[in-house]
Amino acid sequence: MGTKSPKIGKFCVISPDVEFGNDVVLHGFANLYGCKVGDGSHIGPFVEIQKDTTLGKRVRIQSHTFICSNIDINDDVFVGHNVSFINDRYPTSFKGRNKTWKSEKVLVGRGASIGTGAVILCGIEIGEGAVVGAGSVVTRDVLPHTVVAGVPAKTIRKIKDNEQGMGGQPSEY
């Protein structure tokens, strides 16, 4: 029942290999190439999403966020302003010039929330329903339904059963 064509703001750069689901909203000054964006997702201004990245359904990406290649973000995830994903553990200009760098995957589980200014290092899995505090640097996996914060991010607490779910809705809607 949705519309296939995304709503695209001014001054976006979108390569022809980007795949959009239904009812996607893309605000101005965003750059997307080689990625997939799921139904009902919203992408804020000044966001870059690189190749081999997948956004699930109803994902919200706030402004000034950088999502490098090889990132999988599942359904119902919130990514705050100015979040950076990293996909190379030891980047150097030499490896970039010679194309010998190694990209490591990042997986963000369904219903997770990543706070403003967080940095997500490569090879990380953020579990379903997890919450990453603003300004955190995530250097290791985050368990499902767990709150982490700090530099480096450490577990603050488990999320109680009655707190789980997206926007007060049960995870299985």
C-alpha positions in Angstrom: 0.0 0.0 0.0 3.1 2.3 0.3 4.9 4.2 -2.4 8.0 2.7 -3.9 9.7 6.0 -4.8 11.5 7.5 -1.9 10.9 11.1 -0.9 14.3 12.8 -1.5 15.4 16.2 -0.2 17.5 18.7 -2.0 21.2 18.2 -2.8 21.3 14.4 -2.2 23.8 12.3 -4.1 22.3 8.8 -4.7 24.1 6.3 -6.9 22.0 4.2 -9.3 22.8 1.0 -7.3 20.9 2.1 -4.2 17.8 0.0 -3.4 14.9 1.6 -1.7 12.0 0.0 0.0 8.5 1.6 0.2 7.9 4.9 2.0 11.5 5.9 2.6 12.3 9.5 3.4 15.7 10.9 2.7 16.5 14.5 3.8 18.8 16.9 2.1 22.5 16.7 1.6 22.7 12.9 2.1 25.1 10.6 0.1 24.1 7.0 -0.5 25.8 4.5 -2.8 25.6 0.7 -3.1 23.3 0.3 -0.1 19.8 -1.1 0.6 17.3 1.0 2.6 14.2 -0.9 4.0 10.5 0.1 4.1 9.6 3.1 6.1 13.1 4.2 7.0 14.0 7.9 7.5 17.5 9.2 6.8 18.4 12.7 8.1 20.5 15.4 6.5 24.2 15.2 6.0 24.2 11.4 6.3 26.6 9.1 4.3 25.7 5.5 3.8 28.3 3.5 1.8 28.2 0.3 -0.3 27.4 -3.2 1.1 25.3 -1.7 3.9 21.7 -2.7 4.6 19.2 -0.8 6.7 16.1 -2.8 7.8 12.5 -1.6 8.0 11.6 1.5 10.0 15.2 2.5 10.7 15.8 6.1 11.8 19.2 7.7 11.0 19.7 11.2 12.5 21.8 13.9 10.9 25.6 13.9 10.4 25.9 10.1 10.8 28.5 8.1 8.9 27.7 4.5 8.0 30.7 2.9 6.2 30.5 -0.2 4.1 29.8 -3.7 5.5 27.2 -2.6 8.1 23.9 -4.4 8.7 21.3 -2.5 10.7 18.2 -4.5 11.4 14.5 -3.4 11.7 13.3 -0.7 14.1 16.8 0.7 15.0 17.4 4.3 16.0 20.8 5.9 15.3 21.3 9.3 16.9 23.1 12.4 15.5 26.7 12.3 14.5 27.2 8.5 15.1 30.2 7.0 13.3 30.6 3.3 12.3 34.2 2.1 11.6 34.9 -1.0 9.4 38.8 -1.1 9.4 40.6 -2.1 12.6 44.0 -0.7 11.5 43.5 1.9 8.7 46.5 3.4 7.0 46.9 5.5 3.9 49.2 2.8 2.5 46.5 0.2 2.8 44.0 2.6 1.3 46.2 3.4 -1.7 47.0 -0.3 -2.3 43.5 -1.5 -1.5 44.8 -4.0 1.0 42.7 -2.9 3.9 40.3 -5.4 5.5 36.7 -4.5 6.1 35.1 -6.1 9.2 31.3 -6.3 9.5 29.2 -4.6 12.1 25.7 -5.9 13.0 23.1 -3.9 14.9 20.2 -6.0 16.2 16.5 -5.3 15.9 15.2 -2.5 18.0 18.6 -1.2 19.2 19.1 2.5 20.0 22.5 4.2 19.5 22.9 7.6 21.2 24.3 10.8 19.7 28.0 10.9 19.1 28.7 7.2 19.6 31.5 5.5 17.8 31.0 1.8 16.8 34.2 0.0 16.1 34.5 -2.8 13.5 33.7 -6.4 14.2 31.0 -5.5 16.7 27.5 -7.0 17.2 25.0 -4.8 19.1 22.2 -7.1 20.3 18.5 -6.8 19.9 16.9 -4.0 22.0 20.3 -2.8 23.3 20.9 0.8 24.1 24.2 2.6 23.5 24.7 5.8 25.5 25.5 9.1 23.9 29.2 9.6 23.3 30.1 6.0 23.9 32.9 4.2 22.1 31.8 0.6 21.5 34.8 -1.7 21.4 33.2 -5.1 22.0 29.9 -6.8 21.5 26.8 -5.5 23.3 24.4 -8.2 24.7 20.7 -8.0 23.8 18.5 -5.8 26.0 21.6 -4.2 27.7 22.5 -0.6 28.3 26.1 0.3 27.7 27.9 3.7 28.0 31.3 5.3 28.4 34.7 5.2 26.8 35.2 2.4 26.3 31.5 1.4 26.6 30.8 -0.8 29.6 27.5 -2.5 30.7 25.4 -0.2 32.9 22.5 -2.5 33.4 20.1 -5.1 31.8 16.9 -3.7 30.4 13.9 -5.1 32.4 11.3 -7.2 30.6 8.7 -4.5 30.9 11.1 -2.0 29.3 11.8 -4.1 26.2 10.3 -3.5 22.8 10.3 -0.7 20.4 8.5 2.4 21.5 6.6 0.5 24.2 5.4 -2.0 21.6 6.3 -5.7 22.0 9.2 -6.9 19.9 6.9 -9.2 17.8 4.6 -6.6 16.2 
